[in-house]
Amino acid sequence: MTAALIPTPSRAPSPLRILFVVDGRFPATGGAEMQARLLAANLLRAGHRVSVLAPRIGDEHPVREVLDGVPVRRLGYPRIKGLGAVLLNLRYAAWLLRHQREFDAIHIHMMHNLAGAAGWLKPWLKPRVAVKVSGAAEFHGGILDPGLRGGLKHRLLNFGARRLDIFQCISQHTLLILRKAGYPEDRLHLIPNAVDARRFDAAQAGRDGPVRVVFAGRHVPVKALDVLLRAWARVRAPQGSQLVLAGDGPEHAALLALARELGIEARVQFPGMVSDIPGLFRDAQLYVQASHQEGLPNAVLEAMAGALPVVATRVSGHEDVVRDGSTGLLVPPADPAALAQALQTLVDSPELRQRMGMAGRDAVLAGYSPERVLEQLLRLYRGERA
């Protein structure tokens, strides 16, 4: 009699040792920095060993600390114009070569100087090296700016960056830019930012009465907050309704002046930087983003996680996230009339706000959870297909 074959239990993959490199201040409220912090904490929770390496910008942060249980190491960054970045790159290169055997994978959270430097070292680096390509900062004035790629500095950075193993493209637009720049197709992977929906309650999007329309982000020209103010001036909303422009930046004073000029200063709030984003969204009924360009906007994903319907411009990044007519409404950029009409539609319909808000939350839970994003990244760190 032939003995029955007993299947061998499949072994769970071994935990990985991962280094996150943040090319900027850490921690910070920027999208890349917040995303690195979120993913690092979730990797640690899943049993992996993760560390963060970042420049030491200013004296407010120590050289070493532990944040959310994750060790953070900061390299000295001399504030010498031109020379400071070179010295930082040299220190970074020396650190990677000295410590590389401590890691199975390295993930750089912006395509900038440190990504280029790592690429130049790639023939001598054992771990697989990934880089996340986010958007505007890299495409305008950064390493992937088409108008600057012919310069010596940008040629050197792109030559190095092309040697990296994995390019995490967070939007279709990002993927297209890298293709046009000649980056290898087989190393381009469309993997979005993650959102921890557990931080966000289902907002009262369908509440009757006054409406709070919220934006959260930098007050900079690319966010087109002037267009948003002009649109809000056209919207007929119930008495007590407010447009809330959370955040700060170089456009802040000009936006205050424009609100006064339009006669809507009583209908607009400028709370400044807000640390409690879930609380901000919990008190809102509608999220709006009028940007001229986006990578993959964390604020939009977080608003959707909070069950807020979204009115946004029809640009890449928004188009990757918002399903027009289902989770929100998309309008042409730089068009105050179209933006006002979309806002009016949702201001006037609590039922539509409620339906779109819940559809948005479902979409975030299905496609943008940290578990889903890390599942794809971990495969790539191990040399598998995502």
PEWO-V737395 format. One line per field, one symbol per residue. ss: DSSP state (H for helix, E for strand, L for the rest). phi: phi as a letter, one per 20 degrees, with the letter a starting at -180 (. if undefined). psi: psi as a letter, one per 20 degrees, with the letter a starting at -180 (. if undefined). Layout:
ss->???
phi->???
psi->???
This chain:
ss->LLLLLLLLLLLLLLLLEEEEEELLLLLLLLHHHHHHHHHHHHHHHLLLEEEEEEEELLLLLLLEEEELLEEEEEEELLLLLLHHHHHHHHHHHHHHHHHHHHLLEEEELLLLHHHHHHHHHHHHLLLEEEEEELLHHHHLLLLLLLLLLLLHHHHHHHHHHLLLLEEEELLHHHHHHHHHLLLLHHHEEELLLLLLHHHLLLLLLLLLLLLEEEEELLLLHHHLHHHHHHHHLLLLLLLLLEEEEELLLLLHHHHHHHHHHLLLHHHEEEEELLLLHHHHHHLLLEEEELLLLLLLLHHHHHHHHLLLEEEEELLLLHHHHLLELLLEEEELLLLHHHHHHHHHHHHLLHHHHHHHHHHHHHHHHHHLLHHHHHHHHHHHHLLLLL
phi->.fffeeffgfefgfgddcdedderfbfbeffffffffffffffffenedcccdbfedndfdffcadclndfdddegcfedgnfgffffffffffffffdffecebcceerebgfffffffeggddfffcdcedergfeecndfdfgfdfffggfffffgfffefecdeeebffggfffffenffgfdececffdcefffdeffefeffngddddccrfecgfelfffffffffeeedggnfceddfobqfegfffgffgffemdgfdcdcfmfdeefgffffedcadcbdgfbbecfgfffffffemefcdbfecgofffdeefnddrcdcfflcgffffffffgefecgffgffffffffgffffdcfgffffgfffffgeneef
psi->ppqqpopppppqqqqqopppppmapprrjqggghgggghghhgghjjrpqrpprqnorjiqrhqrppkipppppqpnpmopghghghghggggggghhjhiiqhqpoplqnbghggghhhihhjpgqqpqppogcghhhniahjohiiiiqgghggghgghiirhpoooirhggggghghjjqphijppoorqqpnihipqorlhjprbqpopqqpaqmrhhilhgggghghhipoqqpiqqponqaraiighhhghggghikjhijpqnibpohmghhghhjripqqokqhqqeoohhgghghhjkpqpprqmqqfghhgpopigiapprqqknhghggggggghhinhggggghghhgghgghhijqhggghggghghhijrq.
